[in-house]
Amino acid sequence: MPADVTVDKEINLKGEVCPYTFVRSKLVLEEMDIGQVLRVIVDHEPAVNNVPRSMENEGQSIVNVGKINDDDWEIVIRKETE
């Protein structure tokens, strides 16, 4: 993740599968203010592609998608729209 990005909220969705990874991420993001950053931790590999694509379709920005260990990835999202 870029060093100049401050995460405002983090959710751990390990054990969750699509589409719940997107739905739960979206619900948390809806409670956040525009400009805030959400870090989502997933271990379901399809979510690594599906969540960012769906968030971009919703008008949000993807700050980072990356593997953080052998089993888990982070998806960092900046809220751009309500």
C-alpha positions in Angstrom: 0.0 0.0 0.0 1.3 3.5 -0.7 3.0 5.1 2.3 1.0 8.3 2.0 -2.4 6.6 2.3 -4.1 6.6 5.7 -6.6 3.8 6.3 -9.7 5.1 8.1 -11.4 1.7 8.6 -10.4 -1.9 8.1 -12.6 -5.0 7.8 -11.5 -8.6 7.8 -13.5 -10.8 5.4 -11.4 -13.9 5.6 -13.7 -16.9 5.2 -16.3 -14.9 3.2 -16.9 -15.6 -0.5 -18.2 -13.6 -3.4 -20.6 -11.9 -3.6 -20.6 -11.4 0.2 -17.1 -9.9 0.1 -18.4 -7.1 -2.1 -21.7 -6.6 -0.3 -20.1 -6.4 3.1 -17.4 -4.0 1.8 -20.1 -1.8 0.2 -22.2 -1.7 3.4 -19.2 -0.5 5.4 -18.2 2.0 2.7 -21.7 3.5 2.8 -21.2 4.4 6.4 -18.0 6.3 5.6 -17.4 9.8 4.4 -16.3 10.7 0.9 -12.5 10.7 0.8 -12.1 8.1 3.5 -10.2 4.9 2.9 -11.3 1.4 3.6 -8.9 -1.6 3.8 -10.5 -5.0 3.1 -8.7 -8.2 3.9 -9.8 -11.3 2.0 -8.7 -14.9 1.5 -11.1 -15.8 -1.3 -9.0 -15.3 -4.5 -11.9 -14.4 -6.8 -12.7 -11.5 -4.5 -9.3 -10.0 -5.4 -10.7 -9.2 -8.9 -14.4 -9.0 -8.2 -14.4 -6.5 -5.3 -12.2 -3.9 -7.1 -14.1 -4.2 -10.3 -17.5 -3.8 -8.6 -16.2 -0.9 -6.5 -15.0 0.9 -9.6 -18.4 0.3 -11.2 -19.9 2.0 -8.2 -17.6 5.1 -8.8 -15.1 4.3 -6.0 -11.3 4.4 -6.4 -9.0 1.5 -5.9 -5.8 2.6 -4.1 -4.2 -0.8 -3.9 -4.7 -4.5 -4.4 -1.9 -6.7 -3.1 -1.0 -10.0 -1.5 -0.1 -9.6 2.1 0.9 -13.2 2.9 0.6 -16.7 1.4 -3.2 -16.8 1.9 -4.5 -13.2 2.2 -4.9 -10.1 0.1 -5.7 -6.5 0.8 -8.0 -4.3 -1.2 -7.7 -0.6 -0.4 -10.6 1.6 -1.5 -11.1 5.3 -1.4 -14.8 6.5 -1.2 -15.4 8.9 -4.0 -19.2 8.9 -4.2 -22.2 8.3 -2.1 
